[in-house]
Amino acid sequence: MIAELVRKTRSYRRFHQEVSIDHKTLEGLVDLTRYCASAANLQPLKYILSSDPEKNAVIFKHLAWAGYLKDWAGPEEGERPSAYIIVLGDTTITKSFGCDYGITSQTILLGATEKGLGGCMVGSVRRKELCQAFSIPGHLEILLVIALGKPRETVAIETVGPDGDIKYWRDSDGVHHVPKRSFEEVIVD
């Protein structure tokens, strides 16, 4: 069951923007994170939830999408995320967030997949500008943004070729291809 869920959880960058995600669904996804491991059990993460189209538009303009797709500026109107979760680190609790936000963000994406949704962790964020736009207090650091929605694209997993190229790409049909290293390559004896 978990193996299937992990295999289905992909990074989606195009969505059915008209399919809304209600605030309660976002709350449920964040609620899952309360059960995640946290270094020293500090639990320093906070979240801003948005399913409002106007707030979403503000968040969207502060993100950069798919660095390997040089000729693509990101999802067009109509295929943008219908919700976002901004992941914040509370520096009054700790100055170092380690892997906590990776653990919780993946948990959110697994929960989204279980609900028939998809998402993408976006680390390329104009943090200063987004903090200003939302009047985020100085003690809260933007760690990443999770984009969420009903996926509008197909993501195909393939094995990294002999050249070792790990860059994802889109074919002429718009299928998003993502090379993954083989099991044999990731095991060290």
MIDREN-19938 format. One record per residue (C-alpha): residue number from 1; chain; x, y, z. Coordinates in steps of 0.001 Angstrom, whole numbers, padded with zeros to 6 digits, always signed. Layout:
N
- seq;mol;x;y;z
- NUM;A;X;Y;Z
...
// end
This chain:
189
- seq;mol;x;y;z
- 1;A;+000000;+000000;+000000
- 2;A;+002673;+002553;+000959
- 3;A;+004886;+001474;-001970
- 4;A;+002083;+002207;-004429
- 5;A;+001382;+005581;-002816
- 6;A;+005071;+006559;-003003
- 7;A;+005300;+005508;-006676
- 8;A;+002201;+007575;-007526
- 9;A;+003475;+010683;-005710
- 10;A;+005183;+012717;-008419
- 11;A;+006134;+016378;-008827
- 12;A;+003340;+017846;-010924
- 13;A;+003682;+021323;-012398
- 14;A;+000461;+021627;-014407
- 15;A;-002982;+021374;-012844
- 16;A;-006697;+021669;-013537
- 17;A;-006842;+025132;-011990
- 18;A;-010656;+025134;-012013
- 19;A;-010726;+022171;-009581
- 20;A;-010664;+023898;-006225
- 21;A;-009236;+022522;-003004
- 22;A;-011110;+023582;+000103
- 23;A;-009419;+024991;+003181
- 24;A;-010416;+021944;+005277
- 25;A;-008475;+019678;+002897
- 26;A;-005367;+021840;+003345
- 27;A;-005850;+021750;+007112
- 28;A;-006098;+017947;+006973
- 29;A;-002863;+017699;+004996
- 30;A;-001024;+019921;+007468
- 31;A;-002526;+017992;+010374
- 32;A;-000670;+014917;+009092
- 33;A;+002626;+016719;+009704
- 34;A;+002041;+016869;+013445
- 35;A;+002813;+013127;+013545
- 36;A;+006083;+013378;+011630
- 37;A;+009536;+012985;+013081
- 38;A;+011204;+016229;+014123
- 39;A;+014826;+016775;+015182
- 40;A;+014947;+016908;+019001
- 41;A;+011127;+016887;+018757
- 42;A;+011245;+020683;+018489
- 43;A;+008431;+020852;+015892
- 44;A;+009507;+024295;+014611
- 45;A;+007456;+024374;+011413
- 46;A;+004454;+026603;+010723
- 47;A;+002292;+026863;+007607
- 48;A;+000376;+029418;+005589
- 49;A;-002524;+027854;+003694
- 50;A;-004056;+029313;+000548
- 51;A;-006926;+028098;-001571
- 52;A;-008039;+031611;-002451
- 53;A;-007457;+032518;-006128
- 54;A;-006293;+036066;-005307
- 55;A;-003788;+034881;-002686
- 56;A;-002715;+032091;-005034
- 57;A;-001934;+034644;-007752
- 58;A;+000319;+036527;-005340
- 59;A;+002158;+033346;-004358
- 60;A;+002489;+032187;-007971
- 61;A;+004310;+035319;-009116
- 62;A;+007016;+034738;-006485
- 63;A;+007895;+031213;-007660
- 64;A;+010179;+029852;-010381
- 65;A;+009216;+026575;-012068
- 66;A;+011155;+023609;-013497
- 67;A;+014733;+024800;-013891
- 68;A;+015609;+022076;-016420
- 69;A;+012813;+023209;-018785
- 70;A;+014601;+026320;-020046
- 71;A;+011897;+027297;-022557
- 72;A;+009010;+027031;-020027
- 73;A;+008227;+029868;-017615
- 74;A;+005779;+027799;-015592
- 75;A;+002125;+026854;-015745
- 76;A;-000127;+029104;-017804
- 77;A;-003393;+030536;-016561
- 78;A;-005846;+027640;-016375
- 79;A;-003154;+025104;-015405
- 80;A;-001828;+026754;-012256
- 81;A;-002139;+025256;-008775
- 82;A;-005466;+025738;-007015
- 83;A;-003831;+025779;-003575
- 84;A;-000528;+026374;-001840
- 85;A;+001058;+025602;+001490
- 86;A;+003935;+027885;+002461
- 87;A;+006257;+026003;+004812
- 88;A;+007851;+028239;+007433
- 89;A;+010539;+027717;+010060
- 90;A;+010029;+029470;+013382
- 91;A;+013440;+030865;+014360
- 92;A;+012257;+031504;+017924
- 93;A;+012239;+027703;+018334
- 94;A;+015456;+026890;+016416
- 95;A;+017731;+028446;+013821
- 96;A;+018303;+025154;+011982
- 97;A;+015439;+023178;+010444
- 98;A;+017505;+020245;+009194
- 99;A;+015412;+017764;+007265
- 100;A;+012158;+018459;+009156
- 101;A;+010578;+020368;+006297
- 102;A;+011503;+017666;+003775
- 103;A;+009846;+015033;+005937
- 104;A;+006683;+017083;+006454
- 105;A;+006475;+018255;+002843
- 106;A;+006700;+014704;+001523
- 107;A;+004022;+013688;+004027
- 108;A;+001771;+016456;+002679
- 109;A;+002341;+015241;-000886
- 110;A;+001626;+011634;+000073
- 111;A;-001617;+012775;+001707
- 112;A;-002498;+014794;-001388
- 113;A;-001889;+011766;-003630
- 114;A;-004155;+009666;-001437
- 115;A;-006896;+012269;-002058
- 116;A;-006413;+012172;-005849
- 117;A;-004440;+015422;-005883
- 118;A;-000864;+016177;-006821
- 119;A;+001717;+018757;-006008
- 120;A;+005223;+020046;-006276
- 121;A;+007725;+021249;-003694
- 122;A;+009019;+024564;-004989
- 123;A;+012308;+025682;-003504
- 124;A;+012954;+028480;-005978
- 125;A;+011050;+031232;-004182
- 126;A;+011599;+034973;-004047
- 127;A;+011446;+034778;-000274
- 128;A;+011917;+038426;+000652
- 129;A;+009191;+039576;-001731
- 130;A;+006774;+036825;-000665
- 131;A;+007365;+037678;+003005
- 132;A;+006529;+041298;+002244
- 133;A;+003435;+040396;+000217
- 134;A;+001996;+038363;+003112
- 135;A;+003449;+040455;+005965
- 136;A;+005172;+037364;+007316
- 137;A;+006857;+038207;+010635
- 138;A;+010660;+038285;+010631
- 139;A;+011008;+035301;+012960
- 140;A;+009358;+033034;+010358
- 141;A;+011624;+031883;+007534
- 142;A;+010149;+030621;+004250
- 143;A;+011645;+027176;+003677
- 144;A;+009672;+026166;+000579
- 145;A;+006258;+026347;-001041
- 146;A;+004105;+023343;-001874
- 147;A;+001889;+023821;-004933
- 148;A;-001232;+021628;-004987
- 149;A;-003999;+020780;-007402
- 150;A;-005624;+018154;-009575
- 151;A;-002799;+017017;-011920
- 152;A;-003175;+018006;-015562
- 153;A;-000103;+016223;-016836
- 154;A;+001326;+012745;-017078
- 155;A;+004643;+012064;-015391
- 156;A;+006609;+009073;-016667
- 157;A;+009430;+007562;-014643
- 158;A;+012352;+006039;-016511
- 159;A;+015776;+004743;-015607
- 160;A;+018760;+007073;-015870
- 161;A;+020591;+006193;-019080
- 162;A;+024243;+005247;-019497
- 163;A;+025183;+008922;-019890
- 164;A;+024024;+009576;-016305
- 165;A;+021740;+012462;-017313
- 166;A;+019155;+013080;-014569
- 167;A;+017480;+016112;-016169
- 168;A;+013724;+015788;-016593
- 169;A;+012159;+016756;-019925
- 170;A;+008875;+016917;-021833
- 171;A;+008158;+015112;-025049
- 172;A;+006100;+016470;-027971
- 173;A;+002896;+015120;-026355
- 174;A;+003603;+017059;-023145
- 175;A;+004485;+013967;-021101
- 176;A;+006918;+014893;-018346
- 177;A;+009779;+012330;-018234
- 178;A;+011771;+011949;-015024
- 179;A;+014923;+009783;-014984
- 180;A;+015522;+007897;-011715
- 181;A;+018648;+006006;-010733
- 182;A;+018371;+002219;-010668
- 183;A;+018146;+000273;-007428
- 184;A;+021587;-001232;-008096
- 185;A;+023095;+002226;-008430
- 186;A;+021866;+003479;-005061
- 187;A;+023042;+000500;-003013
- 188;A;+026640;+000613;-001793
- 189;A;+028161;-002724;-000693
// end
